[in-house]
Protein backbone atom coordinates (compact mmCIF):
# COMPACT_ATOMS: atom_id res chain seq x y z
CA UNK A 1 0.00 0.00 0.00
CA UNK A 2 2.89 2.37 0.81
CA UNK A 3 4.30 1.80 -2.67
CA UNK A 4 0.96 2.77 -4.22
CA UNK A 5 0.80 6.01 -2.20
CA UNK A 6 4.39 6.80 -3.18
CA UNK A 7 3.60 6.34 -6.87
CA UNK A 8 0.47 8.45 -6.56
CA UNK A 9 2.42 11.21 -4.84
CA UNK A 10 5.04 11.21 -7.61
CA UNK A 11 2.30 11.30 -10.25
CA UNK A 12 0.58 14.22 -8.54
CA UNK A 13 3.85 16.15 -8.29
CA UNK A 14 4.53 15.54 -11.99
CA UNK A 15 1.02 16.70 -12.91
CA UNK A 16 1.33 19.82 -10.80
CA UNK A 17 4.73 20.63 -12.31
CA UNK A 18 3.33 20.18 -15.82
CA UNK A 19 0.41 22.47 -15.03
CA UNK A 20 2.78 25.18 -13.82
CA UNK A 21 4.91 25.39 -16.98
CA UNK A 22 2.30 26.67 -19.35
CA UNK A 23 -1.10 26.47 -20.89
CA UNK A 24 -0.49 23.36 -22.98
CA UNK A 25 0.36 25.09 -26.25
CA UNK A 26 3.65 24.18 -27.90
CA UNK A 27 6.43 26.22 -26.36
CA UNK A 28 4.38 27.48 -23.39
CA UNK A 29 6.68 27.73 -20.40
CA UNK A 30 9.73 26.92 -22.55
CA UNK A 31 10.78 29.60 -25.01
CA UNK A 32 13.23 27.19 -26.67
CA UNK A 33 10.31 25.16 -28.01
CA UNK A 34 8.56 27.00 -30.80
CA UNK A 35 6.62 24.29 -32.54
CA UNK A 36 5.32 20.78 -32.26
CA UNK A 37 8.05 18.12 -32.31
CA UNK A 38 8.83 16.91 -35.81
CA UNK A 39 7.11 19.82 -37.54
CA UNK A 40 9.57 22.02 -39.41
CA UNK A 41 9.24 25.76 -39.13
CA UNK A 42 10.14 27.96 -42.06
CA UNK A 43 13.89 28.28 -41.66
CA UNK A 44 15.62 31.63 -41.71
CA UNK A 45 17.01 32.59 -45.12
CA UNK A 46 20.61 33.54 -45.84
CA UNK A 47 22.06 34.87 -49.09
CA UNK A 48 24.71 32.61 -50.58
CA UNK A 49 27.21 35.47 -50.66
CA UNK A 50 26.76 35.96 -46.89
CA UNK A 51 28.03 32.44 -46.17
CA UNK A 52 31.68 31.66 -45.41
CA UNK A 53 33.92 31.44 -48.47
CA UNK A 54 34.24 27.66 -48.02
CA UNK A 55 30.46 27.30 -48.43
CA UNK A 56 30.61 28.81 -51.91
CA UNK A 57 33.22 26.18 -52.82
CA UNK A 58 30.91 23.43 -51.57
CA UNK A 59 27.95 24.88 -53.47
CA UNK A 60 29.98 24.88 -56.70
CA UNK A 61 30.98 21.25 -56.10
CA UNK A 62 27.34 20.28 -55.53
CA UNK A 63 26.30 21.99 -58.76
CA UNK A 64 29.05 20.28 -60.75
CA UNK A 65 28.56 16.86 -59.14
CA UNK A 66 31.96 16.77 -57.43
CA UNK A 67 34.53 15.47 -56.92
CA UNK A 68 34.04 15.90 -53.20
CA UNK A 69 36.87 15.95 -50.67
CA UNK A 70 35.18 13.65 -48.12
CA UNK A 71 33.77 10.17 -48.66
CA UNK A 72 30.71 11.12 -46.57
CA UNK A 73 29.78 13.94 -48.96
CA UNK A 74 26.61 13.07 -50.85
CA UNK A 75 25.35 10.74 -48.11
CA UNK A 76 21.63 10.75 -47.37
CA UNK A 77 20.57 13.21 -44.69
CA UNK A 78 17.55 11.64 -43.03
CA UNK A 79 16.07 14.73 -41.31
CA UNK A 80 15.20 12.62 -38.27
CA UNK A 81 14.71 15.70 -36.09
CA UNK A 82 12.25 17.18 -38.58
CA UNK A 83 14.03 20.54 -38.73
CA UNK A 84 13.77 20.71 -42.52
CA UNK A 85 10.54 20.49 -44.53
CA UNK A 86 9.21 16.95 -44.58
CA UNK A 87 10.25 15.07 -47.70
CA UNK A 88 10.63 11.38 -48.56
CA UNK A 89 13.74 9.73 -47.15
CA UNK A 90 16.59 10.12 -49.61
CA UNK A 91 15.49 13.58 -50.75
CA UNK A 92 18.22 15.36 -48.76
CA UNK A 93 22.00 14.86 -49.14
CA UNK A 94 24.71 16.30 -46.91
CA UNK A 95 28.00 17.93 -47.91
CA UNK A 96 30.93 19.16 -45.84
CA UNK A 97 31.82 22.84 -45.68
CA UNK A 98 35.49 22.98 -44.71
CA UNK A 99 36.30 24.66 -41.43
CA UNK A 100 39.78 26.20 -41.45
CA UNK A 101 41.85 24.97 -38.53
CA UNK A 102 39.57 22.00 -37.79
CA UNK A 103 41.30 18.64 -37.46
CA UNK A 104 38.21 16.83 -38.73
CA UNK A 105 35.24 17.67 -40.95
CA UNK A 106 34.05 20.30 -38.51
CA UNK A 107 30.42 21.22 -37.87
CA UNK A 108 29.55 23.10 -41.05
CA UNK A 109 27.41 21.41 -43.71
CA UNK A 110 25.19 22.12 -46.65
CA UNK A 111 22.16 19.89 -46.95
CA UNK A 112 20.90 19.78 -50.52
CA UNK A 113 17.39 18.77 -51.50
CA UNK A 114 16.65 16.95 -54.75
CA UNK A 115 14.43 19.89 -55.76
CA UNK A 116 17.32 22.36 -55.68
CA UNK A 117 16.72 23.67 -52.18
CA UNK A 118 19.91 24.14 -50.14
CA UNK A 119 20.30 24.59 -46.38
CA UNK A 120 23.35 25.71 -44.41
CA UNK A 121 24.19 24.66 -40.86
CA UNK A 122 27.23 25.74 -38.91
CA UNK A 123 26.32 23.84 -35.74
CA UNK A 124 26.15 20.26 -37.02
CA UNK A 125 22.43 20.14 -37.83
CA UNK A 126 21.11 21.93 -34.73
CA UNK A 127 19.84 24.83 -36.87
CA UNK A 128 19.45 25.43 -40.58
CA UNK A 129 19.19 28.47 -42.85
CA UNK A 130 17.70 28.25 -46.35
CA UNK A 131 20.26 29.45 -48.89
CA UNK A 132 18.88 32.04 -51.30
CA UNK A 133 20.98 32.23 -54.45
Secondary structure as UniProt FT lines:
FT   HELIX           2..20
FT   TURN            26..29
FT   TURN            31..32
FT   TURN            37..38
FT   STRAND          44..47
FT   HELIX           48..50
FT   HELIX           53..64
FT   TURN            71..74
FT   STRAND          75..77
FT   TURN            80..81
FT   TURN            89..90
FT   STRAND          92..96
FT   TURN            100..101
FT   STRAND          109..113
FT   TURN            114..115
FT   STRAND          118..121
FT   TURN            124..125
FT   STRAND          129..132
//
